[in-house]
Amino acid sequence: MQGTVRSFDPETRSGTVLLDDGTELPYDAAAFDASGLRLLRFGQRVRLRVAGEGAQQRVTFLTIATLPDPR
């Protein structure tokens, strides 16, 4: 799954991504830390893994779209 960074707070290492269908999903520090990245920029394309369904969806991992998924 891919999306676009909508927000990123470097102090909390959390933010939100906008999926291609317009859905906005939050991500927490654990999802960001799993990426090994140092920062994200507004508008940056990312690839992500999501757990849960519907309103319970949450981002568990995200990385820059051009980087390989370590899975």
C-alpha positions in Angstrom: 0.0 0.0 0.0 1.2 3.5 -0.7 0.4 7.0 0.4 1.6 10.5 0.8 3.0 12.1 4.0 0.5 14.7 5.2 2.3 15.5 8.5 5.4 14.6 10.4 6.5 15.8 13.9 10.2 15.2 14.4 9.9 15.6 18.2 7.3 12.8 18.6 8.3 11.0 15.4 4.6 10.6 14.5 2.2 12.1 11.9 -0.3 11.2 9.3 -0.4 9.8 5.8 -3.0 10.3 3.1 -3.8 7.1 1.2 -4.5 7.2 -2.5 -8.3 6.8 -1.9 -8.2 10.0 0.3 -8.2 8.2 3.7 -6.0 9.8 6.3 -4.2 7.4 8.7 -2.1 8.3 11.7 1.3 6.6 12.4 3.1 6.6 15.7 6.7 6.6 16.7 6.9 2.8 16.6 5.9 2.7 13.0 8.3 5.4 12.0 11.2 3.9 14.1 10.7 0.6 12.3 11.6 2.3 9.0 15.1 3.3 10.0 14.5 6.8 8.5 15.6 10.0 10.2 12.8 12.2 8.9 9.9 12.5 6.5 8.8 15.5 4.4 5.3 16.7 3.6 4.2 15.3 0.2 6.7 12.5 0.2 5.5 9.2 -1.2 5.7 6.3 1.2 5.0 2.6 1.2 3.3 1.3 4.3 1.9 -1.7 6.1 -1.4 -1.4 7.8 -3.1 -3.6 10.5 -6.8 -3.7 11.3 -9.9 -2.9 9.4 -12.0 0.2 8.8 -11.8 2.8 11.6 -9.4 0.5 13.5 -6.7 0.6 10.8 -3.3 1.7 12.0 0.1 2.0 10.2 2.6 -0.5 11.6 5.5 0.3 9.2 6.3 3.0 6.6 9.3 3.8 4.4 10.1 5.9 1.4 8.4 4.4 -1.7 11.7 3.7 -3.5 13.3 1.8 -0.7 12.9 -2.0 -0.5 10.6 -3.5 2.1 12.7 -5.4 4.6 10.1 -8.2 4.8 
